[in-house]
Amino acid sequence: MSIQIALVVEDMYESLLIASALDKKGIEATHFYSKISHLSQLLDTNVPDVLVISIGENALNEIATVEKVRGKHPSIGLVFITSSPDLRLLGLREKNLPLGAQIIFKKSVTDLHIFSRAIHDAADQSKIGATMKWVTGNSFTDETTFVTNLTGLTQVQVETLRLVAQGHSNAQIAVARVVTEKAVEHTITRILTAMNLKPNKRNNSRVMLAREYYRWVEVSQQIS
């Protein structure tokens, strides 16, 4: 018996490619959504075995919506696709993700063995209550270096990086973190040093940090 999945991917062409590839592995895509908000339709239709969802900059909203669906359908499996090698860039902490969720790095999706394994594990009812799990292959390239730099950053530094990239001023970040602007400036300096970034006349520190952030975070239009 094939596993039925719902795909939540903004690019419908990409969804169709994924569905066609997975069909060869006995995995049938029966639902297609371009926005996370459309998942509410699952409450009144046939429920698939697994939700396969691409998460990006709006990950917090996306996870909140998925949790609501999970509340109605506790047995549904979850596979999250992300272009970010560190979920902290999305404002997430792994311990806060839904139980049993499988997280797959986007570049690994092209490896059908890895991708189908993640879906099968998500559909396994015995693993629904397990902690989330990264499912990775050998498709990593230069992100290994990036992760090495990133893992040296504290939670505060990662959050500051995220806020800078999203266009928040030092004053706004100071208010959000309940610290002084000077403290924010020091944090930004430490981030630049840790990531070996050197601002110049063409690229100031904020531009460089934003570039690095969006290099690894897919901007999503999925709004719940």
BALOBA-1460 file (C-alpha; in Angstrom, 3 decimals):
// residues 224
<rec num="1" residu="m" x="0.000" y="0.000" z="0.000"/>
<rec num="2" residu="s" x="1.418" y="3.383" z="-1.026"/>
<rec num="3" residu="i" x="1.947" y="6.268" z="1.368"/>
<rec num="4" residu="q" x="-0.193" y="9.297" z="0.634"/>
<rec num="5" residu="i" x="1.316" y="12.722" z="1.199"/>
<rec num="6" residu="a" x="0.278" y="16.372" z="1.020"/>
<rec num="7" residu="l" x="2.862" y="18.732" z="-0.462"/>
<rec num="8" residu="v" x="3.038" y="22.317" z="0.787"/>
<rec num="9" residu="v" x="5.511" y="23.973" z="-1.564"/>
<rec num="10" residu="e" x="5.131" y="27.522" z="-2.876"/>
<rec num="11" residu="d" x="6.400" y="26.658" z="-6.360"/>
<rec num="12" residu="m" x="3.770" y="24.406" z="-7.946"/>
<rec num="13" residu="y" x="6.182" y="23.293" z="-10.678"/>
<rec num="14" residu="e" x="8.577" y="22.142" z="-7.988"/>
<rec num="15" residu="s" x="5.715" y="20.294" z="-6.281"/>
<rec num="16" residu="l" x="4.884" y="18.422" z="-9.476"/>
<rec num="17" residu="l" x="8.522" y="17.422" z="-9.965"/>
<rec num="18" residu="i" x="8.720" y="16.131" z="-6.399"/>
<rec num="19" residu="a" x="5.436" y="14.240" z="-6.789"/>
<rec num="20" residu="s" x="6.560" y="12.616" z="-10.036"/>
<rec num="21" residu="a" x="9.862" y="11.500" z="-8.522"/>
<rec num="22" residu="l" x="8.300" y="10.114" z="-5.336"/>
<rec num="23" residu="d" x="5.670" y="8.185" z="-7.299"/>
<rec num="24" residu="k" x="8.468" y="5.862" z="-8.412"/>
<rec num="25" residu="k" x="9.063" y="5.070" z="-4.741"/>
<rec num="26" residu="g" x="5.439" y="4.152" z="-4.075"/>
<rec num="27" residu="i" x="4.655" y="7.515" z="-2.469"/>
<rec num="28" residu="e" x="1.560" y="9.231" z="-3.846"/>
<rec num="29" residu="a" x="1.036" y="12.989" z="-3.607"/>
<rec num="30" residu="t" x="-2.718" y="13.421" z="-3.214"/>
<rec num="31" residu="h" x="-2.834" y="17.044" z="-2.015"/>
<rec num="32" residu="f" x="-1.004" y="20.119" z="-3.310"/>
<rec num="33" residu="y" x="-0.881" y="23.463" z="-1.506"/>
<rec num="34" residu="s" x="1.126" y="26.588" z="-2.282"/>
<rec num="35" residu="k" x="0.367" y="28.263" z="1.049"/>
<rec num="36" residu="i" x="0.458" y="26.924" z="4.577"/>
<rec num="37" residu="s" x="-2.899" y="28.534" z="5.345"/>
<rec num="38" residu="h" x="-4.573" y="26.135" z="2.920"/>
<rec num="39" residu="l" x="-3.838" y="23.255" z="5.269"/>
<rec num="40" residu="s" x="-7.073" y="24.066" z="7.072"/>
<rec num="41" residu="q" x="-8.808" y="22.359" z="4.154"/>
<rec num="42" residu="l" x="-7.435" y="19.070" z="5.499"/>
<rec num="43" residu="l" x="-9.945" y="19.276" z="8.315"/>
<rec num="44" residu="d" x="-12.791" y="18.623" z="5.878"/>
<rec num="45" residu="t" x="-11.133" y="16.307" z="3.341"/>
<rec num="46" residu="n" x="-9.306" y="12.995" z="3.256"/>
<rec num="47" residu="v" x="-6.253" y="13.237" z="5.470"/>
<rec num="48" residu="p" x="-2.918" y="12.065" z="3.978"/>
<rec num="49" residu="d" x="-0.406" y="9.951" z="5.879"/>
<rec num="50" residu="v" x="2.315" y="12.605" z="5.812"/>
<rec num="51" residu="l" x="2.618" y="16.369" z="5.346"/>
<rec num="52" residu="v" x="5.716" y="17.433" z="3.388"/>
<rec num="53" residu="i" x="6.253" y="21.143" z="3.986"/>
<rec num="54" residu="s" x="8.913" y="23.549" z="2.744"/>
<rec num="55" residu="i" x="9.702" y="26.004" z="5.533"/>
<rec num="56" residu="g" x="11.514" y="29.309" z="5.192"/>
<rec num="57" residu="e" x="11.585" y="32.767" z="6.685"/>
<rec num="58" residu="n" x="8.021" y="32.424" z="8.005"/>
<rec num="59" residu="a" x="8.836" y="29.157" z="9.769"/>
<rec num="60" residu="l" x="7.343" y="30.233" z="13.115"/>
<rec num="61" residu="n" x="3.930" y="30.816" z="11.522"/>
<rec num="62" residu="e" x="4.215" y="27.660" z="9.459"/>
<rec num="63" residu="i" x="5.014" y="25.486" z="12.486"/>
<rec num="64" residu="a" x="2.135" y="27.051" z="14.445"/>
<rec num="65" residu="t" x="-0.285" y="26.169" z="11.640"/>
<rec num="66" residu="v" x="1.065" y="22.624" z="11.435"/>
<rec num="67" residu="e" x="0.613" y="22.222" z="15.198"/>
<rec num="68" residu="k" x="-3.077" y="23.099" z="14.802"/>
<rec num="69" residu="v" x="-3.480" y="20.451" z="12.106"/>
<rec num="70" residu="r" x="-1.600" y="17.958" z="14.287"/>
<rec num="71" residu="g" x="-4.023" y="18.761" z="17.104"/>
<rec num="72" residu="k" x="-6.904" y="17.575" z="14.918"/>
<rec num="73" residu="h" x="-4.971" y="14.704" z="13.349"/>
<rec num="74" residu="p" x="-2.374" y="13.417" z="15.884"/>
<rec num="75" residu="s" x="-1.295" y="10.489" z="13.709"/>
<rec num="76" residu="i" x="-0.266" y="12.540" z="10.693"/>
<rec num="77" residu="g" x="3.458" y="12.368" z="9.872"/>
<rec num="78" residu="l" x="5.586" y="15.459" z="9.232"/>
<rec num="79" residu="v" x="8.530" y="16.104" z="6.928"/>
<rec num="80" residu="f" x="9.971" y="19.620" z="6.811"/>
<rec num="81" residu="i" x="12.210" y="20.704" z="3.928"/>
<rec num="82" residu="t" x="14.571" y="23.588" z="4.640"/>
<rec num="83" residu="s" x="17.377" y="25.354" z="2.826"/>
<rec num="84" residu="s" x="18.841" y="26.409" z="6.179"/>
<rec num="85" residu="p" x="21.482" y="24.160" z="7.775"/>
<rec num="86" residu="d" x="20.688" y="25.669" z="11.195"/>
<rec num="87" residu="l" x="17.068" y="26.067" z="12.301"/>
<rec num="88" residu="r" x="18.035" y="28.930" z="14.601"/>
<rec num="89" residu="l" x="18.264" y="31.112" z="11.488"/>
<rec num="90" residu="l" x="14.513" y="30.593" z="11.119"/>
<rec num="91" residu="g" x="13.845" y="31.561" z="14.719"/>
<rec num="92" residu="l" x="13.311" y="27.900" z="15.649"/>
<rec num="93" residu="r" x="14.775" y="25.590" z="18.253"/>
<rec num="94" residu="e" x="14.825" y="21.908" z="17.477"/>
<rec num="95" residu="k" x="13.306" y="20.977" z="20.842"/>
<rec num="96" residu="n" x="10.227" y="23.068" z="19.995"/>
<rec num="97" residu="l" x="9.451" y="21.253" z="16.749"/>
<rec num="98" residu="p" x="6.540" y="18.771" z="16.571"/>
<rec num="99" residu="l" x="7.298" y="15.268" z="17.823"/>
<rec num="100" residu="g" x="8.229" y="12.742" z="15.182"/>
<rec num="101" residu="a" x="9.068" y="15.405" z="12.599"/>
<rec num="102" residu="q" x="11.711" y="14.576" z="10.012"/>
<rec num="103" residu="i" x="13.837" y="17.526" z="8.833"/>
<rec num="104" residu="i" x="15.553" y="17.223" z="5.468"/>
<rec num="105" residu="f" x="18.041" y="19.666" z="3.967"/>
<rec num="106" residu="k" x="16.726" y="20.900" z="0.623"/>
<rec num="107" residu="k" x="19.776" y="19.771" z="-1.344"/>
<rec num="108" residu="s" x="19.148" y="16.228" z="-0.117"/>
<rec num="109" residu="v" x="15.652" y="16.147" z="-1.663"/>
<rec num="110" residu="t" x="17.167" y="15.170" z="-4.998"/>
<rec num="111" residu="d" x="18.375" y="11.937" z="-3.406"/>
<rec num="112" residu="l" x="15.173" y="9.893" z="-3.579"/>
<rec num="113" residu="h" x="16.503" y="7.248" z="-1.208"/>
<rec num="114" residu="i" x="17.041" y="9.847" z="1.524"/>
<rec num="115" residu="f" x="13.809" y="11.706" z="0.810"/>
<rec num="116" residu="s" x="11.630" y="8.585" z="0.689"/>
<rec num="117" residu="r" x="13.243" y="7.298" z="3.893"/>
<rec num="118" residu="a" x="12.282" y="10.507" z="5.664"/>
<rec num="119" residu="i" x="8.678" y="10.134" z="4.485"/>
<rec num="120" residu="h" x="8.499" y="6.463" z="5.498"/>
<rec num="121" residu="d" x="9.909" y="7.280" z="8.947"/>
<rec num="122" residu="a" x="7.398" y="10.114" z="9.339"/>
<rec num="123" residu="a" x="4.562" y="7.739" z="8.458"/>
<rec num="124" residu="d" x="5.747" y="5.144" z="10.993"/>
<rec num="125" residu="q" x="3.251" y="5.398" z="13.850"/>
<rec num="126" residu="s" x="5.769" y="3.974" z="16.300"/>
<rec num="127" residu="k" x="7.924" y="7.083" z="15.760"/>
<rec num="128" residu="i" x="5.200" y="9.734" z="16.032"/>
<rec num="129" residu="g" x="6.122" y="10.456" z="19.653"/>
<rec num="130" residu="a" x="9.884" y="10.541" z="19.047"/>
<rec num="131" residu="t" x="11.961" y="13.703" z="19.008"/>
<rec num="132" residu="m" x="12.537" y="15.452" z="15.680"/>
<rec num="133" residu="k" x="15.271" y="14.056" z="13.468"/>
<rec num="134" residu="w" x="17.550" y="15.493" z="10.781"/>
<rec num="135" residu="v" x="17.671" y="13.251" z="7.711"/>
<rec num="136" residu="t" x="20.779" y="14.025" z="5.689"/>
<rec num="137" residu="g" x="22.832" y="12.524" z="2.915"/>
<rec num="138" residu="n" x="26.122" y="13.277" z="1.246"/>
<rec num="139" residu="s" x="24.858" y="16.248" z="-0.762"/>
<rec num="140" residu="f" x="26.490" y="18.919" z="1.412"/>
<rec num="141" residu="t" x="28.969" y="21.220" z="-0.292"/>
<rec num="142" residu="d" x="30.371" y="24.448" z="1.097"/>
<rec num="143" residu="e" x="27.661" y="24.652" z="3.773"/>
<rec num="144" residu="t" x="29.911" y="22.546" z="5.998"/>
<rec num="145" residu="t" x="32.196" y="25.555" z="6.421"/>
<rec num="146" residu="f" x="29.227" y="27.810" z="7.030"/>
<rec num="147" residu="v" x="27.835" y="25.543" z="9.731"/>
<rec num="148" residu="t" x="31.231" y="25.466" z="11.412"/>
<rec num="149" residu="n" x="31.170" y="29.270" z="11.632"/>
<rec num="150" residu="l" x="27.524" y="29.374" z="12.615"/>
<rec num="151" residu="t" x="27.748" y="26.806" z="15.366"/>
<rec num="152" residu="g" x="30.192" y="29.096" z="17.132"/>
<rec num="153" residu="l" x="27.501" y="31.745" z="17.466"/>
<rec num="154" residu="t" x="25.382" y="31.979" z="20.594"/>
<rec num="155" residu="q" x="21.592" y="31.997" z="20.498"/>
<rec num="156" residu="v" x="21.634" y="35.770" z="21.095"/>
<rec num="157" residu="q" x="24.040" y="36.293" z="18.205"/>
<rec num="158" residu="v" x="21.961" y="34.177" z="15.826"/>
<rec num="159" residu="e" x="18.804" y="36.040" z="16.799"/>
<rec num="160" residu="t" x="20.591" y="39.372" z="16.281"/>
<rec num="161" residu="l" x="21.782" y="38.203" z="12.864"/>
<rec num="162" residu="r" x="18.199" y="37.308" z="11.949"/>
<rec num="163" residu="l" x="16.838" y="40.688" z="13.078"/>
<rec num="164" residu="v" x="19.553" y="42.620" z="11.243"/>
<rec num="165" residu="a" x="18.836" y="40.700" z="8.037"/>
<rec num="166" residu="q" x="15.129" y="41.443" z="8.360"/>
<rec num="167" residu="g" x="15.857" y="45.147" z="8.397"/>
<rec num="168" residu="h" x="15.568" y="45.991" z="12.087"/>
<rec num="169" residu="s" x="17.670" y="48.927" z="13.284"/>
<rec num="170" residu="n" x="20.054" y="48.628" z="16.221"/>
<rec num="171" residu="a" x="17.556" y="50.622" z="18.293"/>
<rec num="172" residu="q" x="14.734" y="48.212" z="17.444"/>
<rec num="173" residu="i" x="16.913" y="45.207" z="18.214"/>
<rec num="174" residu="a" x="17.905" y="46.772" z="21.536"/>
<rec num="175" residu="v" x="14.237" y="47.151" z="22.480"/>
<rec num="176" residu="a" x="13.446" y="43.578" z="21.436"/>
<rec num="177" residu="r" x="16.367" y="42.192" z="23.449"/>
<rec num="178" residu="v" x="15.982" y="44.644" z="26.327"/>
<rec num="179" residu="v" x="19.603" y="45.796" z="26.078"/>
<rec num="180" residu="t" x="21.409" y="48.981" z="25.051"/>
<rec num="181" residu="e" x="22.234" y="49.910" z="21.464"/>
<rec num="182" residu="k" x="25.899" y="49.694" z="22.400"/>
<rec num="183" residu="a" x="25.373" y="46.066" z="23.416"/>
<rec num="184" residu="v" x="23.787" y="45.393" z="20.042"/>
<rec num="185" residu="e" x="26.759" y="46.998" z="18.293"/>
<rec num="186" residu="h" x="29.147" y="44.764" z="20.230"/>
<rec num="187" residu="t" x="27.088" y="41.687" z="19.322"/>
<rec num="188" residu="i" x="27.173" y="42.595" z="15.631"/>
<rec num="189" residu="t" x="30.947" y="43.070" z="15.789"/>
<rec num="190" residu="r" x="31.365" y="39.634" z="17.361"/>
<rec num="191" residu="i" x="29.166" y="38.063" z="14.679"/>
<rec num="192" residu="l" x="31.265" y="39.620" z="11.915"/>
<rec num="193" residu="t" x="34.439" y="38.343" z="13.538"/>
<rec num="194" residu="a" x="33.066" y="34.828" z="14.031"/>
<rec num="195" residu="m" x="31.919" y="34.651" z="10.395"/>
<rec num="196" residu="n" x="35.159" y="36.174" z="9.129"/>
<rec num="197" residu="l" x="33.353" y="39.067" z="7.447"/>
<rec num="198" residu="k" x="35.162" y="42.339" z="6.881"/>
<rec num="199" residu="p" x="32.977" y="45.346" z="5.986"/>
<rec num="200" residu="n" x="34.263" y="47.813" z="3.392"/>
<rec num="201" residu="k" x="33.090" y="50.913" z="1.510"/>
<rec num="202" residu="r" x="31.033" y="48.853" z="-0.927"/>
<rec num="203" residu="n" x="29.473" y="46.560" z="1.654"/>
<rec num="204" residu="n" x="28.699" y="47.738" z="5.164"/>
<rec num="205" residu="s" x="28.261" y="45.305" z="8.021"/>
<rec num="206" residu="r" x="24.464" y="45.106" z="7.782"/>
<rec num="207" residu="v" x="24.546" y="44.368" z="4.055"/>
<rec num="208" residu="m" x="27.104" y="41.607" z="4.563"/>
<rec num="209" residu="l" x="25.157" y="40.016" z="7.404"/>
<rec num="210" residu="a" x="21.903" y="40.148" z="5.444"/>
<rec num="211" residu="r" x="23.604" y="38.557" z="2.460"/>
<rec num="212" residu="e" x="24.919" y="35.697" z="4.572"/>
<rec num="213" residu="y" x="21.558" y="35.196" z="6.246"/>
<rec num="214" residu="y" x="19.546" y="35.056" z="3.024"/>
<rec num="215" residu="r" x="22.135" y="32.836" z="1.464"/>
<rec num="216" residu="w" x="20.830" y="30.109" z="3.757"/>
<rec num="217" residu="v" x="17.228" y="31.097" z="4.404"/>
<rec num="218" residu="e" x="14.622" y="30.672" z="1.723"/>
<rec num="219" residu="v" x="12.199" y="33.587" z="1.649"/>
<rec num="220" residu="s" x="8.718" y="32.119" z="1.835"/>
<rec num="221" residu="q" x="5.435" y="33.713" z="0.841"/>
<rec num="222" residu="q" x="3.491" y="31.134" z="2.845"/>
<rec num="223" residu="i" x="1.596" y="33.128" z="5.415"/>
<rec num="224" residu="s" x="-0.770" y="31.462" z="7.835"/>
